Amino acid sequence: MAESEIITIRVPKGTKAAMRKMHINWSEDIREHIEDRVRALKLLDILKEIQKRQNRIRIDGDSTEIIRHYRDIR
């Protein structure tokens, strides 16, 4: 594993008691969830940037000509 940091969270006592009864590696489960969430949020930021750039692009002319041109290349 690469360098790591420690984070701490608080959960209600009842939740922690229930967690102890289950045979789950909570550290691994929570770490995977956090990594997935961070990855999804990064992708969302990239998508927003693409959409912002797309809105600034203007194409002059008839789109059917562009489509035919690229269709004929194949």
Order of alpha helices (4+ residues) and beta strands (2+ residues): alpha-alpha-alpha
